[in-house]
Amino acid sequence: MISPELGFALAAGLAAFFVGMSKGGVPMIGSLAVPTMALFMSPVTAAGLLLPVYVVSDMFGVWAYRREFSARNLIILVPAATVGIGIGWATASIVTDAEVMLIVGLIGLAFCLIRWLGGAGQAARPADVPRGVFWGAVSGFTSFVSHGGAPPYQMYVVPQKLPKMVYAGTTTLTFAAINAIKLIPYWSLGQLNPANLTVTALLMPVAVAATFVGVKLTRLLPEALFYRLVMGALFLISLKLTWDGARLMTGF
């Protein structure tokens, strides 16, 4: 039987690996990090513990994709996400984790079904300000609450059909900015616990190594397979978020 201490160590290491792989460009896998840690602690505590790991691995991801990103998307998304983070900060005592999980999960499921039932064959939809501001703000809000900003982000970026590496770089740089901005409200709300810094420091090498593994894997994957993985991972994660949110809200 695995001891609680060993179980926590394994879950923490796996979560750090997920974070790093996502920063390397492997689609959506970073969304599994907080749920993995939540097996041994509250999701809020897990989110606070992992945020510095996200920020450090972001630095290496930004370096890896420094020449491959969509500047127009960053100009639209980052300010909008900052507004969303501010809304999350202001409503932190009102909105529950369960409500956010349910909303994010339903958004992701709806997007997958629309794409699979006829939307996938449509022409690429260029970046535009109205949709970018809306989905960027939603992504910032959900990322602040639960590091779950990926499904709203996908709603805006995937229909653009960006080249694989540009998509990965844009994603990495966008969430690097979001995570850095989140440090201030997380600290003010007491979610960055200095007592966890030792654990965070131990997890960082795992996340950094996984970042470069993710970059390598992203470059090797065929573009069609890459986007199938994006959609498949989005569907599975959204399904889990919907289930968890509904279960918590109903008390089952």
C-alpha positions in Angstrom: 0.0 0.0 0.0 1.3 3.4 -0.9 1.9 5.8 2.0 0.2 9.2 1.9 3.6 10.9 1.7 4.7 8.8 -1.3 1.3 9.3 -2.9 1.6 13.0 -2.6 5.2 13.0 -4.0 4.1 11.0 -7.0 1.0 13.2 -7.6 3.1 16.3 -7.2 5.8 15.1 -9.6 3.2 14.0 -12.2 1.5 17.4 -11.9 4.8 19.2 -12.5 5.4 17.0 -15.5 2.0 17.9 -16.9 2.7 21.6 -16.3 6.0 21.4 -18.2 4.6 19.4 -21.1 1.9 22.0 -21.6 4.4 24.8 -21.6 6.3 22.8 -24.2 3.3 22.9 -26.5 1.6 19.5 -25.8 -2.1 20.5 -25.9 -4.2 20.8 -22.8 -2.3 18.5 -20.6 -1.5 21.2 -18.1 -5.2 21.2 -17.2 -4.7 17.9 -15.5 -2.2 19.3 -13.0 -4.5 20.8 -10.5 -6.9 17.8 -10.5 -4.0 15.5 -9.9 -2.8 17.5 -6.9 -6.4 17.8 -5.7 -6.3 14.1 -4.9 -4.2 15.0 -1.8 -5.2 18.6 -1.0 -7.9 21.2 -1.8 -8.0 22.5 -5.3 -7.4 26.1 -4.1 -4.2 25.0 -2.2 -3.1 23.0 -5.2 -3.5 26.0 -7.5 -1.5 28.2 -5.3 1.3 25.6 -4.9 1.5 25.1 -8.6 1.4 28.7 -9.8 5.2 29.3 -9.2 5.9 26.1 -11.1 3.8 27.4 -14.0 5.6 30.7 -14.0 9.1 29.2 -14.0 8.3 26.7 -16.7 6.7 29.5 -18.7 10.1 31.2 -18.9 11.6 28.3 -20.7 8.5 27.9 -22.9 8.7 31.5 -23.9 12.4 31.1 -24.8 11.6 28.0 -26.9 8.8 29.7 -28.8 10.3 33.2 -28.9 10.2 33.3 -32.8 6.9 31.3 -33.3 3.8 33.1 -32.2 0.9 35.3 -33.5 1.6 38.8 -32.3 -2.0 39.9 -33.2 -3.5 37.3 -30.9 -1.2 38.3 -28.1 -2.2 42.0 -28.4 -5.8 41.0 -28.3 -5.8 38.2 -25.7 -3.4 39.4 -23.0 -5.2 42.7 -22.1 -8.6 41.0 -22.2 -7.3 38.2 -20.0 -6.0 40.8 -17.5 -9.5 42.1 -17.3 -10.8 38.6 -16.7 -8.2 38.1 -13.9 -9.4 41.3 -12.3 -13.0 40.1 -12.4 -11.9 36.8 -10.8 -10.0 38.6 -8.1 -13.0 40.9 -7.4 -15.5 38.0 -7.2 -13.2 35.4 -5.5 -15.5 35.3 -2.4 -18.7 34.9 -4.5 -18.0 32.5 -7.3 -17.4 28.9 -6.3 -14.9 26.4 -7.8 -17.9 24.1 -8.7 -19.6 26.8 -10.7 -16.5 27.7 -12.7 -15.7 24.0 -13.4 -19.2 23.5 -14.7 -19.1 26.5 -16.9 -15.7 25.8 -18.3 -16.6 22.1 -18.9 -19.8 23.0 -20.7 -18.0 25.5 -22.9 -15.4 22.9 -23.9 -18.0 20.2 -24.6 -20.1 22.6 -26.7 -17.1 23.6 -28.7 -16.0 20.0 -29.4 -19.4 19.0 -30.5 -19.8 22.0 -32.8 -16.5 21.3 -34.5 -17.1 17.5 -34.8 -20.7 17.9 -36.1 -19.8 20.2 -39.0 -17.7 23.1 -38.0 -14.3 21.4 -38.5 -14.4 21.8 -42.3 -15.1 25.5 -42.3 -12.5 28.0 -43.6 -10.1 29.4 -41.1 -11.5 32.3 -39.1 -9.0 35.1 -38.6 -8.3 36.7 -35.3 -10.7 39.5 -34.5 -11.1 41.9 -31.6 -14.7 41.3 -30.4 -14.4 37.5 -30.1 -10.8 37.8 -28.8 -11.7 40.2 -26.1 -14.7 38.1 -24.9 -12.9 34.7 -24.9 -9.7 36.3 -23.6 -11.5 37.7 -20.6 -13.3 34.4 -20.0 -10.0 32.6 -20.2 -8.4 35.0 -17.8 -11.2 34.6 -15.3 -11.3 30.8 -15.4 -7.5 30.6 -15.3 -7.5 32.8 -12.2 -10.0 30.5 -10.4 -8.7 27.1 -11.3 -5.9 27.3 -13.9 -8.6 26.3 -16.3 -8.2 28.9 -19.0 -7.6 26.6 -21.9 -11.2 25.7 -23.0 -12.3 29.3 -23.5 -9.0 30.1 -25.2 -9.5 27.2 -27.6 -12.9 28.6 -28.5 -11.2 31.6 -30.0 -7.8 30.3 -31.3 -8.5 26.8 -32.8 -10.9 28.1 -35.5 -8.1 30.3 -36.8 -6.2 27.1 -37.9 -2.8 28.5 -37.1 0.3 26.6 -38.2 1.1 24.0 -35.5 4.2 25.8 -34.0 2.6 29.2 -34.2 -0.4 27.9 -32.3 1.8 26.3 -29.6 3.9 29.4 -29.3 0.9 31.7 -29.0 -0.6 29.5 -26.4 2.6 29.3 -24.4 3.2 33.1 -24.5 -0.4 34.0 -23.7 -0.6 31.8 -20.6 2.9 32.9 -19.6 1.6 36.4 -19.4 -1.6 35.3 -17.6 0.3 33.3 -15.0 2.7 36.2 -14.3 -0.2 38.6 -13.8 -2.0 36.1 -11.5 0.9 36.3 -9.0 -0.3 39.6 -7.6 -3.9 38.6 -6.7 -2.8 35.1 -5.6 -0.4 36.7 -3.2 -3.0 39.2 -1.9 -5.5 36.4 -1.3 -3.0 34.3 0.6 -2.9 31.5 -2.0 0.9 31.6 -2.3 2.0 30.0 0.9 5.7 30.5 1.7 5.6 27.2 3.5 5.1 25.5 0.1 8.2 27.0 -1.4 10.4 24.0 -0.7 7.9 21.7 -2.4 7.7 24.2 -5.3 11.5 24.3 -5.7 11.6 20.5 -5.8 9.0 20.4 -8.6 10.5 23.0 -10.8 13.3 20.8 -12.3 10.7 18.2 -13.3 8.5 20.9 -15.0 11.5 22.5 -16.8 12.7 19.2 -18.2 9.1 18.3 -19.3 8.9 21.7 -21.1 11.7 20.7 -23.4 10.3 17.2 -23.9 7.0 18.9 -24.8 8.7 21.2 -27.4 10.4 18.3 -29.0 7.3 16.2 -29.1 5.3 19.1 -30.6 7.8 19.6 -33.4 7.7 15.8 -34.2 3.9 15.5 -34.3 2.2 15.8 -37.7 0.0 18.9 -37.8 -3.3 16.9 -38.3 -2.5 14.6 -35.4 -1.6 17.6 -33.3 -5.0 19.2 -33.7 -6.8 15.9 -33.2 -4.9 15.6 -29.8 -6.0 19.2 -29.0 -9.6 18.4 -29.6 -9.5 15.0 -27.9 -7.8 16.3 -24.8 -10.2 19.3 -24.7 -13.2 16.9 -24.8 -11.9 14.6 -22.1 -10.9 17.4 -19.7 -14.2 19.3 -20.4 -16.2 16.1 -19.6 -14.4 15.7 -16.3 -14.8 19.4 -15.4 -18.5 19.2 -16.2 -18.9 16.0 -14.1 -16.9 17.4 -11.1 -18.7 20.7 -11.2 -22.2 19.2 -11.4 -21.3 16.7 -8.6 -20.1 19.4 -6.3 -23.0 21.6 -6.9 -25.6 18.9 -6.4 -23.8 17.3 -3.4 -23.6 13.8 -5.0 
